[in-house]
Amino acid sequence: MKYNTFYILFFMLLVGCYYQSPTVDWQVVGTEKTVGISGIAALDKTHFLVVHDNKKAHEPRVSLLSWSQDTPPHLQDMTGCRLPFTIDLEGIVALPSVPNTFLLLESQGRLTRIRVNGKQCDVLAQFALPNATAHSNIESVAIFQGAVHTVLVWAERGDDERPAQVSWGTLDVQNNHVSLSENTMAFFAPYPNAHRRSISDMAIDEQGQLWVSAVSDPGDNGVFHSALYNLGQFVEDKAGEHWVVHDAWPIAAQYDNVKIEGLTFVGGRLLMGTDDENFGSKVAVATSARLSF
């Protein structure tokens, strides 16, 4: 069978543009399954809180990650923050208006508000997302801070048949309550296209752009694949905060042999953490021509 040369070259160019993996410096955090990173949030530019989706009482829930350009990542157990009553932590986000205060997300939609002091943490409140159910599988949470309102964003992860479902609403920081917006958005990641979780984590940059990771998770031994997408932007005007969805979602970056489950922005950089199951976890800074932060 003969093919038109133009179409062959066009296809090769398309694949090169949309599926070329950027080179990043993945650094090993740990090699044990219990240190997989299912969410990450910054304490400052070199210290981060990471959560683990462990389920047994003696396993860590929250750890302190120290990491900079000059030092390799170092993980420490938060001895005063074991939180044995939390099950399957999948996300963490800092409250921008309250120093050293974070929301931890469980997969069935319960939020735990903590205040951190060194390796200690105090539980301040627990409350549920407004559309969470016993069947929820929520893996991501992010915050957009407007001039008047704090917008909390979260997403059901989806699978091979069902898209991820992004929801958002106003967070009452004082009273620990989320009011659900009437608007939601479905996202079916074009890649990875097997063992798919269309959204495994999310982060919002300084311009209000919502970045998400999508992963392939065939089991504890992989092989894992991940991709980054920019879904849209939260903007603010006199009427309040609004969501503006992008017309298209090209792959911003693609990574093989890792399962990205933690995203956070620090100083204009997108930091990524992985939960590679039996292979432990890694961290890296995202770098790509498509990632215009």
PyMOL commands that set and color helices and strands:
alter all, ss='L'
color gray80, all
select helices_A, chain A and resi 5-19+33-35+277-279
alter helices_A, ss='H'
color red, helices_A
select strands_A, chain A and resi 27-30+39-42+47-51+62-66+74-77+89-94+101-106+110-117+120-128+138-145+150-156+164-172+177-187+196-204+209-216+225-237+240-245+253-256+260-266+269-274+281-285
alter strands_A, ss='S'
color yellow, strands_A
deselect
rebuild
show_as cartoon
